[in-house]
């Protein structure tokens, strides 16, 4: 019996010690929720790097709608969230679901030192900042088929007016220069809101653009009206759009790259955002088959309209704040950017552009960051303004406008004003 005790108790002691040591040193876990998105595996790989650096566990949980998920679940198991639009951030902040990041330090600087004023303003309430930014994407781009493009030496990209004058001359010869498929089921019209935003920003400047985003000026205001008239001229000039203006709302936008790059089709230009590259068939190569250029200026240069991903704090603790600081740092995305197919464009103004291992992404990065330096990057207005307008009525306005033609503009704008 004494011999049994002699060996039994040390075994129990060491077993219990090891068990409690394992529990005691189990690293903390941070759960991040957000949407399922393109290149998500690269994002998770970046989170793994942060996990190692901070000696913690980080889990990314994809949910259908992170904004509603946070609102509807009282007992959240997450402390950080990715929100893919600024309106979602301010909605959650107004409801008391988020913590402000005013005192958050990123690489020794306060968060408001790494972004221009606009990106801070659209995720702030009452001088409190409720989000930082990871990625940004440009909308203000023109994609082109290289082989077809080479046939037109007289194309003038000096400014928007010169470009349209050039493409009208081509249209006059019987060649339709623009591919503009934009049908998107119930969301048809959203691409035309992008065109309008590009024009308002470059033609009238950020002050008017911001007032339009906040709906503090009417749709029938002369500045908005004159911007829509430019779209009117673009759409309805004879032979300007491949398959005619009706194709804009009847032909699927996801097929647009195929239409552009099909040698049987005469059109060789497309006014489309970053999203265009998601649908380019694998057999086509950037720089060989297709290229992209920033939309030429109307009045102001370096204006860019785009979208991005915001990061918010939904449980306030130091570990979660440390993780957000790492996500917003200039080193986040370095591994992601090393892949040949990377599309990562950091919102951090100190990110090292030379790390980007993709020529197209380098170009988009340059476009975005040139605008950030002058605070001329503006978030997609329809994603900032009241949702019944930006995510519904504006789309319907453009669908009806394309169906009814130029003579309908004043009537439709007045109808929109009554809704606003």
C-alpha positions in Angstrom: 0.0 0.0 0.0 2.8 2.4 0.9 4.5 1.5 -2.4 1.3 2.3 -4.3 1.0 5.7 -2.6 4.6 6.3 -3.3 4.0 6.1 -7.1 0.3 7.1 -7.4 0.4 10.6 -5.9 3.4 11.9 -7.9 1.7 10.6 -11.1 -1.6 12.5 -10.2 0.4 15.6 -9.2 2.3 15.8 -12.5 -0.9 15.0 -14.6 -2.9 17.7 -12.9 0.1 20.2 -13.2 0.4 19.5 -16.9 -3.4 19.8 -17.4 -3.6 23.2 -15.6 -0.5 24.4 -17.3 -2.0 23.6 -20.7 -5.2 25.4 -19.8 -3.4 28.3 -18.3 -1.1 28.9 -21.3 -3.8 28.3 -24.0 -3.5 31.4 -26.2 -6.4 33.8 -26.4 -8.7 33.5 -29.4 -10.0 36.5 -31.4 -12.9 35.9 -33.7 -13.4 38.2 -36.7 -16.7 38.1 -38.6 -17.2 39.5 -42.1 -18.5 38.6 -45.6 -17.2 35.9 -47.8 -15.1 37.5 -50.4 -12.6 37.1 -53.3 -9.1 36.3 -52.1 -10.4 35.4 -48.6 -7.7 32.8 -48.3 -5.0 35.4 -48.6 -6.7 37.5 -45.9 -6.7 34.5 -43.6 -3.0 33.9 -44.3 -2.4 37.5 -43.2 -4.3 36.8 -40.0 -2.1 33.8 -39.4 0.9 36.0 -39.5 -0.6 38.3 -36.9 -1.5 35.2 -34.8 2.1 34.2 -34.7 3.3 37.8 -33.9 0.9 38.2 -31.0 0.9 34.6 -29.9 -2.8 34.3 -30.1 -5.4 32.5 -32.2 -7.5 34.3 -34.8 -10.5 32.8 -36.5 -12.3 34.4 -39.4 -16.0 33.5 -39.6 -17.8 34.4 -42.9 -21.4 35.4 -42.4 -24.0 36.4 -45.0 -24.5 40.0 -43.8 -22.1 41.1 -41.1 -24.1 44.3 -40.3 -27.4 42.4 -39.7 -25.6 39.6 -38.0 -24.3 42.0 -35.4 -27.7 43.6 -34.9 -29.6 40.3 -34.7 -27.2 38.4 -32.4 -27.2 39.7 -28.9 -24.6 37.1 -27.8 -21.7 37.6 -30.2 -18.7 35.4 -30.1 -16.7 37.9 -32.1 -14.7 41.0 -31.2 -13.9 42.4 -34.6 -15.8 42.7 -37.9 -15.2 43.6 -41.5 -18.0 45.8 -42.8 -18.0 46.4 -46.6 -19.5 49.9 -46.6 -19.3 53.0 -44.4 -23.1 53.2 -44.0 -23.0 49.9 -42.2 -20.4 51.3 -39.9 -22.4 54.4 -38.9 -25.6 52.4 -38.6 -24.0 50.0 -36.1 -22.4 52.9 -34.3 -25.7 54.7 -33.9 -27.2 51.5 -32.5 -24.4 51.3 -29.9 -22.8 48.1 -31.3 -19.3 49.6 -31.9 -16.5 51.1 -29.8 -14.7 54.1 -31.1 -11.1 53.9 -32.2 -10.0 57.5 -31.4 -7.1 56.4 -29.2 -6.0 53.5 -31.4 -2.4 53.6 -32.2 -1.2 52.2 -35.5 2.6 52.0 -35.8 2.9 54.8 -33.2 0.4 57.1 -34.9 -3.3 57.8 -34.1 -5.6 56.1 -36.6 -6.7 59.4 -38.2 -3.1 60.0 -39.3 -3.0 57.2 -41.8 -6.0 58.1 -43.9 -7.2 61.3 -45.6 -10.0 63.3 -44.0 -12.8 61.8 -46.2 -12.2 58.2 -45.2 -12.3 59.2 -41.6 -15.4 61.4 -41.9 -17.6 58.7 -43.4 -17.0 56.3 -40.5 -17.3 58.9 -37.8 -20.1 60.1 -35.5 -19.9 63.1 -33.2 -16.1 63.2 -33.6 -15.7 59.5 -32.7 -14.0 57.3 -35.3 -15.6 53.8 -35.6 -13.6 52.1 -38.3 -10.3 51.9 -40.1 -9.7 50.8 -43.7 -8.0 47.7 -45.1 -8.5 47.7 -48.8 -9.7 50.2 -51.4 -10.8 49.6 -55.0 -11.2 52.1 -57.8 -14.3 52.5 -59.9 -13.0 55.3 -62.2 -11.4 53.2 -64.9 -11.6 52.5 -68.6 -10.7 49.0 -69.9 -9.7 48.4 -73.5 -8.9 45.7 -75.9 -5.3 46.2 -77.0 -5.4 44.8 -80.5 -8.5 46.8 -81.4 -7.3 49.9 -79.6 -4.1 50.0 -81.7 -6.2 50.7 -84.8 -7.2 54.1 -83.6 -4.1 56.3 -83.3 -6.1 59.5 -83.0 -7.8 58.6 -79.7 -7.3 61.6 -77.4 -7.0 60.8 -73.6 -5.9 64.3 -72.6 -9.3 64.8 -70.9 -12.8 63.4 -70.8 -14.2 65.8 -73.4 -11.4 65.0 -75.9 -11.9 61.2 -75.4 -15.6 61.4 -76.1 -15.0 63.7 -79.1 -12.6 61.0 -80.4 -15.0 58.1 -79.9 -17.9 60.1 -81.5 -15.7 60.4 -84.6 -15.2 56.6 -84.6 -18.9 56.1 -84.1 -19.5 58.3 -87.1 -17.5 55.8 -89.3 -19.9 53.0 -88.4 -17.8 51.4 -85.6 -19.4 51.2 -82.1 -16.5 52.0 -79.7 -18.0 51.4 -76.3 -19.1 48.1 -74.7 -21.6 48.9 -71.9 -23.4 45.8 -70.8 -24.8 46.6 -67.4 -27.8 44.4 -66.6 -27.7 43.2 -63.0 -31.1 41.8 -62.2 -32.9 43.9 -59.6 -29.7 46.0 -59.2 -29.6 47.1 -62.8 -28.5 50.8 -62.9 -25.8 50.6 -60.3 -23.0 50.9 -62.9 -24.6 54.1 -64.2 -24.6 55.5 -60.7 -20.8 55.0 -60.8 -20.6 56.9 -64.1 -22.6 59.8 -62.5 -20.3 59.8 -59.4 -17.2 59.9 -61.6 -18.6 62.9 -63.5 -19.9 64.8 -60.4 -16.5 64.5 -58.6 -14.2 65.4 -61.6 -16.5 68.1 -63.0 -17.7 69.8 -59.8 -15.1 68.8 -57.1 -15.3 67.1 -53.7 -17.5 69.6 -52.0 -20.4 69.2 -54.4 -19.8 65.4 -54.5 -20.0 65.3 -50.7 -23.3 67.3 -50.7 -24.7 64.9 -53.2 -23.7 61.9 -51.1 -25.4 63.5 -48.1 -28.5 64.4 -50.3 -28.2 68.0 -49.2 -28.6 69.1 -52.8 -31.5 68.0 -55.0 -31.2 65.7 -58.0 -32.5 68.5 -60.2 -29.8 70.8 -59.1 -28.0 72.3 -62.1 -24.7 70.6 -61.2 -26.3 67.1 -61.0 -28.5 67.8 -64.1 -25.5 68.8 -66.2 -23.6 65.7 -65.0 -26.5 63.5 -66.1 -26.6 65.3 -69.5 -23.0 64.1 -70.0 -24.2 60.6 -69.5 -27.1 61.3 -71.8 -24.7 62.4 -74.6 -22.5 59.3 -73.9 -25.4 56.8 -74.1 -27.5 58.3 -76.9 -25.0 59.6 -79.4 -25.7 57.5 -82.5 -23.7 54.3 -82.8 -21.7 55.1 -79.6 -22.8 52.0 -77.7 -22.3 48.4 -79.0 -25.8 46.9 -79.6 -27.4 50.2 -78.9 -28.5 52.0 -75.6 -31.0 49.2 -74.8 -28.1 46.7 -74.3 -27.0 48.7 -71.3 -30.0 47.4 -69.3 -30.6 44.1 -71.1 -27.2 42.6 -71.4 -25.5 40.9 -68.4 -22.6 43.0 -67.0 -20.6 39.9 -66.0 -20.2 39.1 -69.7 -18.8 42.5 -70.5 -15.1 41.4 -70.6 -16.0 38.6 -73.0 -17.8 41.1 -75.3 -14.9 43.6 -75.1 -12.2 41.0 -75.9 -14.1 39.1 -78.6 -12.5 40.0 -81.9 -15.8 39.6 -83.6 -17.2 42.7 -81.8 -16.1 46.1 -82.9 -16.3 47.8 -79.4 -13.0 48.2 -77.6 -13.6 50.5 -74.6 -15.5 49.9 -71.3 -16.1 52.4 -68.5 -16.0 49.9 -65.6 -14.5 49.7 -62.2 -12.2 47.2 -60.5 -14.9 44.6 -60.6 -14.3 44.2 -64.3 -11.2 42.1 -63.7 -13.2 39.4 -61.8 -14.9 38.3 -65.0 -12.0 38.4 -67.5 -11.6 34.8 -68.9 -8.3 33.2 -67.9 -7.0 33.0 -71.5 -6.6 36.7 -71.6 -3.5 38.5 -70.2 -3.1 42.0 -68.9 -0.7 44.0 -71.1 -1.1 41.6 -74.0 -4.8 41.3 -74.6 -6.2 44.1 -72.5 -5.2 47.2 -70.6 -6.7 49.8 -68.3 -6.4 53.6 -67.9 -7.8 56.0 -65.3 -10.9 57.9 -66.5 -9.5 61.2 -67.9 -10.3 64.3 -66.0 -13.2 66.6 -66.8 -12.0 69.5 -64.6 -10.1 68.1 -61.6 -7.4 65.5 -62.1 -6.6 62.6 -59.7 -10.2 62.2 -58.6 -11.2 58.6 -58.0 -14.5 57.1 -56.8 -14.2 53.7 -55.2 -15.2 51.3 -52.5 -13.4 49.5 -49.7 -13.5 47.3 -46.5 -13.8 48.8 -43.0 -12.7 47.2 -39.8 -14.7 47.8 -36.6 -14.4 46.8 -32.9 -17.5 45.1 -31.4 -15.9 43.9 -28.2 -13.5 46.3 -26.4 -10.4 44.6 -25.0 -6.7 45.1 -25.5 -6.1 41.9 -27.5 -8.7 42.9 -30.0 -7.3 46.4 -30.3 -3.8 44.9 -30.9 -5.2 42.8 -33.7 -7.0 45.8 -35.3 -3.7 47.8 -35.1 -1.9 45.0 -36.9 -4.7 44.8 -39.6 -4.5 48.5 -40.3 -0.7 48.7 -40.3 1.4 49.2 -43.4 2.8 45.7 -43.2 -0.6 44.1 -43.4 -1.0 42.7 -46.9 2.7 42.2 -47.7 2.3 38.4 -48.0 -1.0 38.9 -49.9 0.7 41.3 -52.3 3.5 38.9 -53.1 1.2 36.5 -55.0 1.1 37.0 -58.8 -2.7 37.2 -58.9 -3.0 39.6 -56.0 -5.6 42.3 -56.1 -4.8 43.8 -52.7 -4.7 47.6 -52.6 -3.8 48.8 -49.1 -5.6 51.9 -47.7 -2.6 52.7 -45.6 -0.7 55.6 -47.1 2.6 54.1 -45.9 2.2 50.7 -47.6 5.2 49.7 -49.7 4.0 49.6 -53.3 7.1 47.8 -54.5 6.0 44.6 -52.8 3.0 44.2 -55.1 3.7 41.4 -57.5 1.0 42.2 -60.1 1.4 44.9 -62.7 -2.4 45.6 -63.0 -2.7 45.9 -59.2 0.3 48.2 -59.1 -1.5 50.5 -61.6 -4.7 50.5 -59.6 -2.7 51.2 -56.4 -1.0 54.2 -58.1 -4.4 55.5 -59.2 -5.9 55.1 -55.7 -3.0 56.5 -53.8 -2.5 59.5 -56.0 -6.1 60.5 -55.1 -5.6 59.7 -51.4 -2.6 62.1 -51.3 -4.8 65.0 -52.3 -7.9 63.7 -50.4 -9.6 63.4 -53.8 -10.6 59.7 -53.3 -14.3 59.6 -52.6 -16.4 56.6 -51.5 -19.1 55.4 -53.9 -21.9 58.0 -53.1 -24.7 55.5 -53.5 -23.1 53.5 -50.7 -23.0 56.5 -48.4 -26.4 58.1 -49.0 -29.7 56.9 -47.5 -30.3 53.4 -48.7 -33.7 53.8 -50.2 -32.1 56.3 -52.6 -28.6 55.0 -53.2 -29.5 51.3 -53.3 -32.9 51.5 -55.1 -34.3 54.7 -56.5 -31.1 55.9 -58.2 -30.8 52.5 -60.0 -34.5 52.8 -61.1 -33.9 56.3 -62.3 -31.2 55.2 -64.8 -33.2 52.2 -65.9 -36.2 54.4 -66.7 -33.9 57.1 -68.2 -32.4 54.5 -70.7 -35.8 53.1 -71.5 -37.5 56.5 -72.0 -34.7 58.5 -73.5 -33.2 62.0 -73.2 -36.6 63.8 -73.1 -37.4 62.0 -69.7 -34.5 63.5 -67.7 -36.4 66.5 -66.2 -39.5 64.5 -65.3 -37.4 61.6 -63.7 -35.2 64.0 -61.7 -38.3 65.8 -60.4 -39.8 62.4 -59.4 -36.5 61.6 -57.6 -36.5 64.9 -55.8 -40.0 64.1 -54.4 -38.6 60.8 -53.0 -35.5 62.5 -51.5 
